[in-house]
Amino acid sequence: MNMAVVPAKNEQGRIGRVLSLLKQTPVDRIVVVVNGSSDDTMKEVKGLRLENLEILYFTPELGIDIPRAIGAYYAYREGAGCVVFVDGDLIGNIRTLVDELVHSVTCQGADLAMTDCYPSLEYKSELTEQILLFRSLLNLKLDLYDEIGVATPSHGPHAVSRKLMEGIDFRYFAVPPMVLAFARKQGLSVQVPSKLPQKYLGSKIRDYFHAKRIADTIIGDTLEAINYFSGRPRSRCYLYKEYQGYNPFRRFDILESFLSKA
């Protein structure tokens, strides 16, 4: 069974498009993790009346990537053989991407299948340059750079196998580069079957403040993954700077509660 996990916070006007696209893919069930929404995201999801769609609802905002971890564990408990992750704001043409990711896991033996959102390494900002530098450092450390470039589970739709889920600590899904480092450390198959430049994903346009916090979040996550793979404590520091970003706002307490009760 193929399942999709869709985190959604204040995605009114977008979530319906995302879910409609997913219904055209080889996904059997969709799990929407609605959290911290103050708009009509929930109403829009319910109004679609889609079959095989489930909602996990949380009143508080869970923080970045925590919904992904919760959805992953739920899908695993439900018996999913392949889980694909798609953010609730991606209104670009992601249908082909999802097809390719699911095919990679179900037919080509991938345990982690990712999308390359910078296939030509084109970028227009210093923040993007910084993020790609650290992503490169991680993938070089994993000895995967020649195969996957700067691809990461932090960016773009991606999918995992049941084999990966059977061995992973589901908390790692809340710090996405940890999933990549875990897969490599366990000798699992990592593939990048999909390519779509960032500008075609259709994600929301955000302000600089948000972009800076996201950059610090992803850099910190990548540093954690590098340290984990190297057998060191999972520090988020580099050259005397600590990269926290949105990490302090991740509701690991709610994730722990969900993991313990599910």
PyRosetta script that sets phi, psi and omega in degrees:
from pyrosetta import init, pose_from_sequence

init()
pose = pose_from_sequence("MNMAVVPAKNEQGRIGRVLSLLKQTPVDRIVVVVNGSSDDTMKEVKGLRLENLEILYFTPELGIDIPRAIGAYYAYREGAGCVVFVDGDLIGNIRTLVDELVHSVTCQGADLAMTDCYPSLEYKSELTEQILLFRSLLNLKLDLYDEIGVATPSHGPHAVSRKLMEGIDFRYFAVPPMVLAFARKQGLSVQVPSKLPQKYLGSKIRDYFHAKRIADTIIGDTLEAINYFSGRPRSRCYLYKEYQGYNPFRRFDILESFLSKA")
pose.set_psi(1, 131.9)
pose.set_omega(1, 177.2)
pose.set_phi(2, -100.2)
pose.set_psi(2, 129.7)
pose.set_omega(2, 179.2)
pose.set_phi(3, -124.7)
pose.set_psi(3, 149.4)
pose.set_omega(3, 175.3)
pose.set_phi(4, -113.5)
pose.set_psi(4, 138.1)
pose.set_omega(4, 175.1)
pose.set_phi(5, -111.6)
pose.set_psi(5, 125.1)
pose.set_omega(5, -175.8)
pose.set_phi(6, -126.0)
pose.set_psi(6, 100.8)
pose.set_omega(6, 173.2)
pose.set_phi(7, -69.0)
pose.set_psi(7, 139.8)
pose.set_omega(7, -177.7)
pose.set_phi(8, -146.1)
pose.set_psi(8, 119.3)
pose.set_omega(8, 174.1)
pose.set_phi(9, -134.7)
pose.set_psi(9, 115.1)
pose.set_omega(9, -179.0)
pose.set_phi(10, 52.8)
pose.set_psi(10, 55.3)
pose.set_omega(10, -179.2)
pose.set_phi(11, -111.8)
pose.set_psi(11, 26.1)
pose.set_omega(11, 175.0)
pose.set_phi(12, -55.2)
pose.set_psi(12, 133.5)
pose.set_omega(12, -179.7)
pose.set_phi(13, 90.5)
pose.set_psi(13, -10.6)
pose.set_omega(13, 179.1)
pose.set_phi(14, -123.0)
pose.set_psi(14, -39.3)
pose.set_omega(14, -172.8)
pose.set_phi(15, -60.5)
pose.set_psi(15, -35.3)
pose.set_omega(15, 179.2)
pose.set_phi(16, -61.9)
pose.set_psi(16, -40.3)
pose.set_omega(16, 178.3)
pose.set_phi(17, -65.1)
pose.set_psi(17, -44.0)
pose.set_omega(17, -179.2)
pose.set_phi(18, -61.0)
pose.set_psi(18, -47.6)
pose.set_omega(18, -177.4)
pose.set_phi(19, -67.7)
pose.set_psi(19, -36.5)
pose.set_omega(19, 177.6)
pose.set_phi(20, -64.4)
pose.set_psi(20, -38.4)
pose.set_omega(20, 176.5)
pose.set_phi(21, -65.8)
pose.set_psi(21, -40.9)
pose.set_omega(21, -179.4)
pose.set_phi(22, -64.7)
pose.set_psi(22, -30.9)
pose.set_omega(22, 179.0)
pose.set_phi(23, -67.3)
pose.set_psi(23, -13.5)
pose.set_omega(23, 178.5)
pose.set_phi(24, -95.5)
pose.set_psi(24, 8.9)
pose.set_omega(24, -177.6)
pose.set_phi(25, -111.8)
pose.set_psi(25, 175.5)
pose.set_omega(25, 179.4)
pose.set_phi(26, -76.2)
pose.set_psi(26, 27.4)
pose.set_omega(26, 178.8)
pose.set_phi(27, -87.3)
pose.set_psi(27, 127.6)
pose.set_omega(27, -178.0)
pose.set_phi(28, -85.9)
pose.set_psi(28, -35.0)
pose.set_omega(28, -179.3)
pose.set_phi(29, -139.6)
pose.set_psi(29, 146.6)
pose.set_omega(29, 179.2)
pose.set_phi(30, -120.6)
pose.set_psi(30, 133.4)
pose.set_omega(30, 175.7)
pose.set_phi(31, -116.9)
pose.set_psi(31, 116.7)
pose.set_omega(31, 177.4)
pose.set_phi(32, -100.4)
pose.set_psi(32, 124.0)
pose.set_omega(32, 179.4)
pose.set_phi(33, -101.4)
pose.set_psi(33, 90.9)
pose.set_omega(33, -179.3)
pose.set_phi(34, -82.8)
pose.set_psi(34, 128.1)
pose.set_omega(34, -178.4)
pose.set_phi(35, -149.7)
pose.set_psi(35, 141.8)
pose.set_omega(35, 173.1)
pose.set_phi(36, 58.7)
pose.set_psi(36, 24.0)
pose.set_omega(36, -175.8)
pose.set_phi(37, -85.8)
pose.set_psi(37, 135.0)
pose.set_omega(37, 176.3)
pose.set_phi(38, -112.4)
pose.set_psi(38, 3.5)
pose.set_omega(38, 178.1)
pose.set_phi(39, -109.1)
pose.set_psi(39, -156.2)
pose.set_omega(39, -176.4)
pose.set_phi(40, -100.2)
pose.set_psi(40, 34.4)
pose.set_omega(40, 177.6)
pose.set_phi(41, -56.2)
pose.set_psi(41, -48.6)
pose.set_omega(41, -177.9)
pose.set_phi(42, -62.6)
pose.set_psi(42, -43.9)
pose.set_omega(42, 179.8)
pose.set_phi(43, -61.3)
pose.set_psi(43, -40.3)
pose.set_omega(43, -179.9)
pose.set_phi(44, -66.1)
pose.set_psi(44, -41.5)
pose.set_omega(44, 179.1)
pose.set_phi(45, -63.2)
pose.set_psi(45, -48.3)
pose.set_omega(45, -179.4)
pose.set_phi(46, -64.8)
pose.set_psi(46, -35.1)
pose.set_omega(46, -177.4)
pose.set_phi(47, -66.0)
pose.set_psi(47, -19.6)
pose.set_omega(47, 179.0)
pose.set_phi(48, -71.1)
pose.set_psi(48, -26.2)
pose.set_omega(48, -179.6)
pose.set_phi(49, 50.3)
pose.set_psi(49, 45.5)
pose.set_omega(49, -179.5)
pose.set_phi(50, -81.6)
pose.set_psi(50, 140.2)
pose.set_omega(50, 175.7)
pose.set_phi(51, -71.9)
pose.set_psi(51, 151.5)
pose.set_omega(51, 176.1)
pose.set_phi(52, 57.3)
pose.set_psi(52, 35.2)
pose.set_omega(52, 175.2)
pose.set_phi(53, -117.5)
pose.set_psi(53, 130.7)
pose.set_omega(53, -179.1)
pose.set_phi(54, -123.6)
pose.set_psi(54, 150.7)
pose.set_omega(54, -179.5)
pose.set_phi(55, -120.0)
pose.set_psi(55, 127.4)
pose.set_omega(55, 168.0)
pose.set_phi(56, -104.1)
pose.set_psi(56, 115.6)
pose.set_omega(56, -171.6)
pose.set_phi(57, -109.5)
pose.set_psi(57, 132.0)
pose.set_omega(57, 176.5)
pose.set_phi(58, -131.3)
pose.set_psi(58, 124.8)
pose.set_omega(58, -180.0)
pose.set_phi(59, -63.9)
pose.set_psi(59, -47.9)
pose.set_omega(59, 179.9)
pose.set_phi(60, -75.6)
pose.set_psi(60, 158.4)
pose.set_omega(60, 172.7)
pose.set_phi(61, -71.9)
pose.set_psi(61, 128.9)
pose.set_omega(61, -176.2)
pose.set_phi(62, -84.5)
pose.set_psi(62, -18.1)
pose.set_omega(62, -176.0)
pose.set_phi(63, 89.8)
pose.set_psi(63, 162.8)
pose.set_omega(63, -175.2)
pose.set_phi(64, -60.6)
pose.set_psi(64, 131.2)
pose.set_omega(64, 173.7)
pose.set_phi(65, 75.6)
pose.set_psi(65, -16.3)
pose.set_omega(65, 175.9)
pose.set_phi(66, -62.3)
pose.set_psi(66, -41.5)
pose.set_omega(66, 176.8)
pose.set_phi(67, -58.8)
pose.set_psi(67, -33.9)
pose.set_omega(67, 178.4)
pose.set_phi(68, -63.4)
pose.set_psi(68, -43.8)
pose.set_omega(68, -179.9)
pose.set_phi(69, -65.6)
pose.set_psi(69, -42.3)
pose.set_omega(69, 178.6)
pose.set_phi(70, -63.3)
pose.set_psi(70, -45.3)
pose.set_omega(70, 178.9)
pose.set_phi(71, -63.9)
pose.set_psi(71, -38.2)
pose.set_omega(71, 179.4)
pose.set_phi(72, -62.2)
pose.set_psi(72, -45.4)
pose.set_omega(72, -178.6)
pose.set_phi(73, -67.4)
pose.set_psi(73, -39.4)
pose.set_omega(73, 178.3)
pose.set_phi(74, -61.8)
pose.set_psi(74, -46.2)
pose.set_omega(74, -179.7)
pose.set_phi(75, -62.6)
pose.set_psi(75, -40.1)
pose.set_omega(75, 178.1)
pose.set_phi(76, -62.0)
pose.set_psi(76, -45.5)
pose.set_omega(76, 179.3)
pose.set_phi(77, -64.2)
pose.set_psi(77, -27.7)
pose.set_omega(77, 178.9)
pose.set_phi(78, -82.3)
pose.set_psi(78, -3.3)
pose.set_omega(78, 174.9)
pose.set_phi(79, 94.4)
pose.set_psi(79, 15.9)
pose.set_omega(79, -178.6)
pose.set_phi(80, -61.5)
pose.set_psi(80, 138.2)
pose.set_omega(80, 175.2)
pose.set_phi(81, -92.5)
pose.set_psi(81, -24.1)
pose.set_omega(81, 177.8)
pose.set_phi(82, -143.2)
pose.set_psi(82, 132.7)
pose.set_omega(82, 177.7)
pose.set_phi(83, -123.3)
pose.set_psi(83, 125.1)
pose.set_omega(83, 177.8)
pose.set_phi(84, -110.5)
pose.set_psi(84, 137.7)
pose.set_omega(84, -176.6)
pose.set_phi(85, -109.5)
pose.set_psi(85, 126.4)
pose.set_omega(85, -179.5)
pose.set_phi(86, -136.6)
pose.set_psi(86, 121.8)
pose.set_omega(86, 179.1)
pose.set_phi(87, -65.5)
pose.set_psi(87, 149.1)
pose.set_omega(87, -173.7)
pose.set_phi(88, -73.8)
pose.set_psi(88, 0.5)
pose.set_omega(88, -179.9)
pose.set_phi(89, -111.8)
pose.set_psi(89, 4.6)
pose.set_omega(89, -174.3)
pose.set_phi(90, -84.9)
pose.set_psi(90, 94.2)
pose.set_omega(90, -176.3)
pose.set_phi(91, -99.7)
pose.set_psi(91, 10.1)
pose.set_omega(91, 174.6)
pose.set_phi(92, -73.6)
pose.set_psi(92, -175.5)
pose.set_omega(92, -178.7)
pose.set_phi(93, -81.1)
pose.set_psi(93, 80.0)
pose.set_omega(93, -176.6)
pose.set_phi(94, -92.3)
pose.set_psi(94, -4.2)
pose.set_omega(94, -175.5)
pose.set_phi(95, -59.1)
pose.set_psi(95, -46.8)
pose.set_omega(95, 179.7)
pose.set_phi(96, -63.4)
pose.set_psi(96, -38.7)
pose.set_omega(96, 177.8)
pose.set_phi(97, -58.3)
pose.set_psi(97, -48.5)
pose.set_omega(97, -178.3)
pose.set_phi(98, -62.5)
pose.set_psi(98, -41.6)
pose.set_omega(98, 176.3)
pose.set_phi(99, -55.5)
pose.set_psi(99, -46.8)
pose.set_omega(99, -177.3)
pose.set_phi(100, -67.3)
pose.set_psi(100, -39.7)
pose.set_omega(100, -179.6)
pose.set_phi(101, -66.1)
pose.set_psi(101, -46.4)
pose.set_omega(101, 179.4)
pose.set_phi(102, -63.2)
pose.set_psi(102, -43.0)
pose.set_omega(102, 178.8)
pose.set_phi(103, -60.8)
pose.set_psi(103, -39.3)
pose.set_omega(103, -179.7)
pose.set_phi(104, -61.3)
pose.set_psi(104, -41.0)
pose.set_omega(104, -179.2)
pose.set_phi(105, -77.6)
pose.set_psi(105, -45.8)
pose.set_omega(105, -172.3)
pose.set_phi(106, -82.4)
pose.set_psi(106, -24.4)
pose.set_omega(106, -174.5)
pose.set_phi(107, -120.7)
pose.set_psi(107, -19.3)
pose.set_omega(107, -175.8)
pose.set_phi(108, -117.6)
pose.set_psi(108, 8.4)
pose.set_omega(108, 172.1)
pose.set_phi(109, 78.7)
pose.set_psi(109, 13.6)
pose.set_omega(109, 178.7)
pose.set_phi(110, -72.5)
pose.set_psi(110, 141.1)
pose.set_omega(110, 172.9)
pose.set_phi(111, -100.2)
pose.set_psi(111, -25.4)
pose.set_omega(111, 172.3)
pose.set_phi(112, -138.4)
pose.set_psi(112, 116.5)
pose.set_omega(112, 179.0)
pose.set_phi(113, -116.2)
pose.set_psi(113, 126.5)
pose.set_omega(113, -173.8)
pose.set_phi(114, -124.0)
pose.set_psi(114, 167.8)
pose.set_omega(114, 175.6)
pose.set_phi(115, -105.3)
pose.set_psi(115, 132.7)
pose.set_omega(115, 173.8)
pose.set_phi(116, -87.9)
pose.set_psi(116, 107.6)
pose.set_omega(116, -178.0)
pose.set_phi(117, -93.0)
pose.set_psi(117, -0.8)
pose.set_omega(117, 174.9)
pose.set_phi(118, -133.9)
pose.set_psi(118, 61.8)
pose.set_omega(118, -176.0)
pose.set_phi(119, -63.3)
pose.set_psi(119, -24.0)
pose.set_omega(119, 179.1)
pose.set_phi(120, -113.2)
pose.set_psi(120, 8.8)
pose.set_omega(120, -178.9)
pose.set_phi(121, 54.0)
pose.set_psi(121, 35.9)
pose.set_omega(121, 174.8)
pose.set_phi(122, -88.7)
pose.set_psi(122, 132.9)
pose.set_omega(122, 176.9)
pose.set_phi(123, -150.6)
pose.set_psi(123, 157.0)
pose.set_omega(123, -174.4)
pose.set_phi(124, -120.9)
pose.set_psi(124, 9.7)
pose.set_omega(124, -177.1)
pose.set_phi(125, -142.4)
pose.set_psi(125, 155.5)
pose.set_omega(125, 177.5)
pose.set_phi(126, -65.7)
pose.set_psi(126, -34.6)
pose.set_omega(126, 178.7)
pose.set_phi(127, -62.6)
pose.set_psi(127, -44.9)
pose.set_omega(127, 178.6)
pose.set_phi(128, -61.7)
pose.set_psi(128, -40.1)
pose.set_omega(128, 178.8)
pose.set_phi(129, -60.4)
pose.set_psi(129, -42.6)
pose.set_omega(129, 179.3)
pose.set_phi(130, -63.9)
pose.set_psi(130, -45.8)
pose.set_omega(130, -179.2)
pose.set_phi(131, -60.8)
pose.set_psi(131, -45.9)
pose.set_omega(131, -177.6)
pose.set_phi(132, -66.8)
pose.set_psi(132, -30.4)
pose.set_omega(132, 175.9)
pose.set_phi(133, -61.6)
pose.set_psi(133, -48.1)
pose.set_omega(133, -178.2)
pose.set_phi(134, -71.1)
pose.set_psi(134, -34.7)
pose.set_omega(134, 175.6)
pose.set_phi(135, -63.9)
pose.set_psi(135, -37.9)
pose.set_omega(135, 176.4)
pose.set_phi(136, -63.9)
pose.set_psi(136, -42.2)
pose.set_omega(136, 179.7)
pose.set_phi(137, -59.8)
pose.set_psi(137, -42.4)
pose.set_omega(137, 178.8)
pose.set_phi(138, -64.5)
pose.set_psi(138, -49.0)
pose.set_omega(138, -175.2)
pose.set_phi(139, -68.6)
pose.set_psi(139, -28.5)
pose.set_omega(139, 171.8)
pose.set_phi(140, -68.3)
pose.set_psi(140, -42.4)
pose.set_omega(140, 178.4)
pose.set_phi(141, -60.7)
pose.set_psi(141, -37.1)
pose.set_omega(141, -179.8)
pose.set_phi(142, -80.3)
pose.set_psi(142, -3.2)
pose.set_omega(142, -176.5)
pose.set_phi(143, 58.8)
pose.set_psi(143, 41.4)
pose.set_omega(143, -179.9)
pose.set_phi(144, -123.2)
pose.set_psi(144, -1.5)
pose.set_omega(144, -172.5)
pose.set_phi(145, -58.8)
pose.set_psi(145, -41.6)
pose.set_omega(145, -178.7)
pose.set_phi(146, -64.3)
pose.set_psi(146, -24.5)
pose.set_omega(146, -177.8)
pose.set_phi(147, -93.3)
pose.set_psi(147, -37.6)
pose.set_omega(147, -171.2)
pose.set_phi(148, -120.8)
pose.set_psi(148, -1.8)
pose.set_omega(148, -179.8)
pose.set_phi(149, 60.8)
pose.set_psi(149, -128.2)
pose.set_omega(149, -178.5)
pose.set_phi(150, -104.6)
pose.set_psi(150, 17.9)
pose.set_omega(150, -179.7)
pose.set_phi(151, -61.4)
pose.set_psi(151, 147.7)
pose.set_omega(151, -178.6)
pose.set_phi(152, -155.3)
pose.set_psi(152, 150.3)
pose.set_omega(152, 174.5)
pose.set_phi(153, -68.9)
pose.set_psi(153, -7.3)
pose.set_omega(153, 177.2)
pose.set_phi(154, -73.5)
pose.set_psi(154, -16.9)
pose.set_omega(154, -167.2)
pose.set_phi(155, -138.4)
pose.set_psi(155, 116.8)
pose.set_omega(155, 176.7)
pose.set_phi(156, 89.7)
pose.set_psi(156, 160.8)
pose.set_omega(156, 176.8)
pose.set_phi(157, -57.5)
pose.set_psi(157, 144.4)
pose.set_omega(157, 177.7)
pose.set_phi(158, -153.9)
pose.set_psi(158, 168.5)
pose.set_omega(158, -175.5)
pose.set_phi(159, -143.4)
pose.set_psi(159, 153.8)
pose.set_omega(159, 177.8)
pose.set_phi(160, -130.7)
pose.set_psi(160, 158.0)
pose.set_omega(160, 179.5)
pose.set_phi(161, -93.7)
pose.set_psi(161, 165.9)
pose.set_omega(161, 175.5)
pose.set_phi(162, -66.3)
pose.set_psi(162, -35.1)
pose.set_omega(162, 178.5)
pose.set_phi(163, -57.2)
pose.set_psi(163, -43.7)
pose.set_omega(163, 177.5)
pose.set_phi(164, -63.6)
pose.set_psi(164, -44.7)
pose.set_omega(164, -176.8)
pose.set_phi(165, -66.0)
pose.set_psi(165, -29.1)
pose.set_omega(165, -179.3)
pose.set_phi(166, -66.6)
pose.set_psi(166, -23.1)
pose.set_omega(166, -176.6)
pose.set_phi(167, -110.2)
pose.set_psi(167, -14.2)
pose.set_omega(167, -170.7)
pose.set_phi(168, -86.1)
pose.set_psi(168, 152.7)
pose.set_omega(168, 166.3)
pose.set_phi(169, -80.0)
pose.set_psi(169, 117.5)
pose.set_omega(169, -173.9)
pose.set_phi(170, -63.9)
pose.set_psi(170, -13.9)
pose.set_omega(170, 174.3)
pose.set_phi(171, -64.8)
pose.set_psi(171, -24.6)
pose.set_omega(171, -179.6)
pose.set_phi(172, -63.4)
pose.set_psi(172, -28.9)
pose.set_omega(172, 179.9)
pose.set_phi(173, -64.1)
pose.set_psi(173, -20.8)
pose.set_omega(173, 178.5)
pose.set_phi(174, -80.5)
pose.set_psi(174, -8.8)
pose.set_omega(174, 174.7)
pose.set_phi(175, -131.5)
pose.set_psi(175, 79.5)
pose.set_omega(175, -163.2)
pose.set_phi(176, -48.4)
pose.set_psi(176, -41.1)
pose.set_omega(176, 179.1)
pose.set_phi(177, -60.6)
pose.set_psi(177, -20.9)
pose.set_omega(177, 176.1)
pose.set_phi(178, -63.5)
pose.set_psi(178, -32.1)
pose.set_omega(178, 178.6)
pose.set_phi(179, -65.2)
pose.set_psi(179, -42.8)
pose.set_omega(179, 177.7)
pose.set_phi(180, -64.2)
pose.set_psi(180, -46.2)
pose.set_omega(180, 179.7)
pose.set_phi(181, -63.2)
pose.set_psi(181, -39.9)
pose.set_omega(181, 177.9)
pose.set_phi(182, -62.2)
pose.set_psi(182, -46.7)
pose.set_omega(182, -178.7)
pose.set_phi(183, -58.2)
pose.set_psi(183, -44.4)
pose.set_omega(183, -179.8)
pose.set_phi(184, -67.2)
pose.set_psi(184, -41.6)
pose.set_omega(184, -178.0)
pose.set_phi(185, -63.3)
pose.set_psi(185, -31.5)
pose.set_omega(185, -178.9)
pose.set_phi(186, -91.5)
pose.set_psi(186, 2.5)
pose.set_omega(186, 179.4)
pose.set_phi(187, 70.9)
pose.set_psi(187, 27.4)
pose.set_omega(187, 179.6)
pose.set_phi(188, -84.0)
pose.set_psi(188, 163.2)
pose.set_omega(188, -177.0)
pose.set_phi(189, -81.1)
pose.set_psi(189, 123.5)
pose.set_omega(189, 177.7)
pose.set_phi(190, -114.7)
pose.set_psi(190, 124.1)
pose.set_omega(190, -178.1)
pose.set_phi(191, -132.6)
pose.set_psi(191, 155.7)
pose.set_omega(191, 175.2)
pose.set_phi(192, -127.0)
pose.set_psi(192, 82.4)
pose.set_omega(192, -176.9)
pose.set_phi(193, -81.5)
pose.set_psi(193, -12.5)
pose.set_omega(193, -171.8)
pose.set_phi(194, -120.3)
pose.set_psi(194, 142.0)
pose.set_omega(194, 175.4)
pose.set_phi(195, -133.7)
pose.set_psi(195, 128.3)
pose.set_omega(195, 174.7)
pose.set_phi(196, -155.4)
pose.set_psi(196, 114.6)
pose.set_omega(196, 179.5)
pose.set_phi(197, -54.0)
pose.set_psi(197, 144.5)
pose.set_omega(197, -177.5)
pose.set_phi(198, -46.6)
pose.set_psi(198, -42.0)
pose.set_omega(198, -174.4)
pose.set_phi(199, -65.2)
pose.set_psi(199, -16.4)
pose.set_omega(199, -179.4)
pose.set_phi(200, -98.6)
pose.set_psi(200, -0.1)
pose.set_omega(200, 178.5)
pose.set_phi(201, -69.9)
pose.set_psi(201, -28.5)
pose.set_omega(201, 179.6)
pose.set_phi(202, 81.7)
pose.set_psi(202, 22.2)
pose.set_omega(202, -179.9)
pose.set_phi(203, -75.3)
pose.set_psi(203, 165.0)
pose.set_omega(203, -177.7)
pose.set_phi(204, -63.5)
pose.set_psi(204, 147.4)
pose.set_omega(204, 172.5)
pose.set_phi(205, -85.1)
pose.set_psi(205, 123.5)
pose.set_omega(205, -177.1)
pose.set_phi(206, -114.4)
pose.set_psi(206, 168.8)
pose.set_omega(206, 178.6)
pose.set_phi(207, -85.0)
pose.set_psi(207, 173.3)
pose.set_omega(207, -175.8)
pose.set_phi(208, -63.5)
pose.set_psi(208, -39.6)
pose.set_omega(208, -178.5)
pose.set_phi(209, -57.5)
pose.set_psi(209, -47.0)
pose.set_omega(209, 178.8)
pose.set_phi(210, -63.9)
pose.set_psi(210, -43.8)
pose.set_omega(210, -178.9)
pose.set_phi(211, -60.3)
pose.set_psi(211, -39.3)
pose.set_omega(211, 178.9)
pose.set_phi(212, -66.2)
pose.set_psi(212, -41.4)
pose.set_omega(212, 179.2)
pose.set_phi(213, -66.7)
pose.set_psi(213, -39.4)
pose.set_omega(213, 177.5)
pose.set_phi(214, -63.8)
pose.set_psi(214, -42.3)
pose.set_omega(214, 179.0)
pose.set_phi(215, -59.3)
pose.set_psi(215, -47.2)
pose.set_omega(215, 179.3)
pose.set_phi(216, -64.4)
pose.set_psi(216, -34.4)
pose.set_omega(216, 177.8)
pose.set_phi(217, -64.3)
pose.set_psi(217, -50.0)
pose.set_omega(217, -176.9)
pose.set_phi(218, -66.8)
pose.set_psi(218, -40.0)
pose.set_omega(218, 177.6)
pose.set_phi(219, -62.9)
pose.set_psi(219, -45.2)
pose.set_omega(219, 177.6)
pose.set_phi(220, -61.3)
pose.set_psi(220, -42.4)
pose.set_omega(220, 177.8)
pose.set_phi(221, -60.5)
pose.set_psi(221, -41.8)
pose.set_omega(221, -179.5)
pose.set_phi(222, -65.8)
pose.set_psi(222, -39.3)
pose.set_omega(222, 176.3)
pose.set_phi(223, -63.0)
pose.set_psi(223, -40.7)
pose.set_omega(223, 176.0)
pose.set_phi(224, -57.9)
pose.set_psi(224, -43.9)
pose.set_omega(224, -177.8)
pose.set_phi(225, -66.3)
pose.set_psi(225, -40.4)
pose.set_omega(225, 177.9)
pose.set_phi(226, -61.5)
pose.set_psi(226, -45.4)
pose.set_omega(226, -179.4)
pose.set_phi(227, -66.4)
pose.set_psi(227, -41.6)
pose.set_omega(227, 177.2)
pose.set_phi(228, -59.4)
pose.set_psi(228, -47.1)
pose.set_omega(228, -178.6)
pose.set_phi(229, -64.3)
pose.set_psi(229, -31.0)
pose.set_omega(229, -178.9)
pose.set_phi(230, -86.1)
pose.set_psi(230, -0.6)
pose.set_omega(230, 179.0)
pose.set_phi(231, 78.9)
pose.set_psi(231, 21.0)
pose.set_omega(231, 178.4)
pose.set_phi(232, -106.7)
pose.set_psi(232, 164.2)
pose.set_omega(232, 174.9)
pose.set_phi(233, -56.9)
pose.set_psi(233, 147.2)
pose.set_omega(233, -173.3)
pose.set_phi(234, -78.4)
pose.set_psi(234, 70.8)
pose.set_omega(234, 178.4)
pose.set_phi(235, -79.0)
pose.set_psi(235, 151.1)
pose.set_omega(235, 175.2)
pose.set_phi(236, -108.9)
pose.set_psi(236, 21.8)
pose.set_omega(236, -176.0)
pose.set_phi(237, -103.5)
pose.set_psi(237, 144.9)
pose.set_omega(237, 175.3)
pose.set_phi(238, -149.5)
pose.set_psi(238, 123.7)
pose.set_omega(238, -179.0)
pose.set_phi(239, 50.8)
pose.set_psi(239, 49.8)
pose.set_omega(239, 174.6)
pose.set_phi(240, 70.0)
pose.set_psi(240, 6.7)
pose.set_omega(240, 175.3)
pose.set_phi(241, -111.1)
pose.set_psi(241, 136.2)
pose.set_omega(241, 177.4)
pose.set_phi(242, -101.3)
pose.set_psi(242, 124.7)
pose.set_omega(242, -177.7)
pose.set_phi(243, -99.1)
pose.set_psi(243, 99.4)
pose.set_omega(243, -177.5)
pose.set_phi(244, -102.6)
pose.set_psi(244, -48.2)
pose.set_omega(244, -178.5)
pose.set_phi(245, 57.3)
pose.set_psi(245, -126.8)
pose.set_omega(245, -180.0)
pose.set_phi(246, -89.0)
pose.set_psi(246, 3.8)
pose.set_omega(246, -176.4)
pose.set_phi(247, -56.0)
pose.set_psi(247, -40.6)
pose.set_omega(247, 180.0)
pose.set_phi(248, -64.1)
pose.set_psi(248, -17.4)
pose.set_omega(248, -178.3)
pose.set_phi(249, -94.2)
pose.set_psi(249, 0.9)
pose.set_omega(249, 175.6)
pose.set_phi(250, -72.7)
pose.set_psi(250, 127.7)
pose.set_omega(250, -176.4)
pose.set_phi(251, -87.3)
pose.set_psi(251, 71.8)
pose.set_omega(251, 177.8)
pose.set_phi(252, -62.7)
pose.set_psi(252, -25.3)
pose.set_omega(252, 178.5)
pose.set_phi(253, -65.5)
pose.set_psi(253, -41.0)
pose.set_omega(253, 178.3)
pose.set_phi(254, -69.5)
pose.set_psi(254, -38.4)
pose.set_omega(254, 176.2)
pose.set_phi(255, -61.3)
pose.set_psi(255, -44.3)
pose.set_omega(255, 179.0)
pose.set_phi(256, -59.6)
pose.set_psi(256, -42.8)
pose.set_omega(256, 179.6)
pose.set_phi(257, -62.6)
pose.set_psi(257, -42.4)
pose.set_omega(257, 180.0)
pose.set_phi(258, -65.1)
pose.set_psi(258, -43.2)
pose.set_omega(258, -179.6)
pose.set_phi(259, -65.1)
pose.set_psi(259, -33.3)
pose.set_omega(259, -177.1)
pose.set_phi(260, -79.4)
pose.set_psi(260, -26.7)
pose.set_omega(260, -176.2)
pose.set_phi(261, -97.2)
pose.set_psi(261, -24.7)
pose.set_omega(261, -175.2)
pose.set_phi(262, -67.9)
pose.dump_pdb("model.pdb")
